[in-house]
Amino acid sequence: MLPRALVEKYQRPGPRYTSYPTALHFTDHVVEDTLIAEAAAETGPRSLYFHLPFCESLCWFCACAKVITQDTTKADRYLDALAREMDAYIAVTGAERPVEQLHLGGGSPSFFTVPQLGRLQRLVEERFQYTPDAELSVELDPRTVDADKIAVLAEAGFRRASFGVQDVEPKVQHAVHRIQPSKMNRQCIEQARGAGFTSINIDLIYGLPEQRPDSWARTLDEVLSYSPDRLAVFAYAHVPWAAPAQRILEKRSPLPDAETRLEMLEMANERLLAAGYHFIGMDHYALPDDELSVAQREGSLHRNFQGYSTRAGREIAGFGMSAISQTHGSFRQNLKDLEAYYAAVEKGEWPLERGYLLTEDDHIRRYAIMEVMCHGQLRWDDLRERFGIEPTAYFQEALPQLSTMEEDGLLTLNAEEGLNVTHIGWRLLRNIAMTFDAYLKPQEQRHARTI
Ligand code: SF4
């Protein structure tokens, strides 16, 4: 249990560090040709991400880039655009490098019909080759997925599915405009397992309106009865300046106070650990024999835009409206407006909105932050070898904060060796990582709270 004094001291807005620098620092000043040249210079296997933005109805808590529609024919034009975007990418980067990871996110990939899902898979297979052990994963909405969609995905080689559940209580579901009976969750998870999916993740959110500790306990009991391999328990990020639909929530029902949020966070942590799950970091839990737990034990965990990952591939090529791509030295993000995205792709252009070129300082700090986030440690010798810096001098400004965190029991600091995160510190990883972030302003308001 996190001591109350630590919660009060360390509760502040902070990034989730799925990238460093975070997407807030991407800019439209980076020349497109430079970003394209960065992609062309990549070597080795690649990961693909497809952003499929359509959803049938709006969940009022949602801050994702999505398009609400009930018209599934809209996905046909989107598939045409994805094909053109892949062609433009391959014309520059070549088709030879294999794909070791593919992820369909959204939005709701399960909005796509069976023929559309089949077509998407063919579009990819006609252009790229998978490695023999490629990992194919998909986000599924229990309200729009069915046995036929699951079967077509399984047939295409998908083995990991992530189901958005959030909360099973009808009162909460009503308050967030997402009605999803538990029977539906159970049925589609059983269908996925029956079709050959070997890894099931469930996403939950705490901090939603109408959530109370007693109802949250029922949600935890219910999702544990599905025996997922992984769970992600996210704190609801109330960022109405970025997701205006969240204002509907504010107006309709009060959000749980900080005390109640903390009680629900602690309850989830205790119940999941008691049920045998390992805490991976941030909001993620996995069964002991799941690849994430194994990677954590073996020190081979990574973090990217999809969260924690077992694959180290340095290039992520993102396709679709708002998709983010990553190379060794850059980030680029596609246009966030669907019509603007179509217009660029249909002209044969890369549909870029903004990007970022990492400086040497970014590389050093990114390494430090990802070591903390993934392995709960930072070795000074590693920094010396990789970057030729003297770490205690380079991070001089971070040392007083790290010493305070040591006094608070979050980490141990050794002037000769580096830092190690303690058991309590694993719960406050973001705060520790934030000490290495050169861009963070005191009390930065553009991020959600760390606890
Ligand atoms: S939470 Fe998922 S299903 Fe709901 S609006 Fe957002 S992307 Fe769509």
Residues whose N, C-alpha, C, O or C-beta is under 5 A from the ligand:
A	BS01	SF4	C55 S57 L58 C59 C62 C64 K66 G106 G107 S108
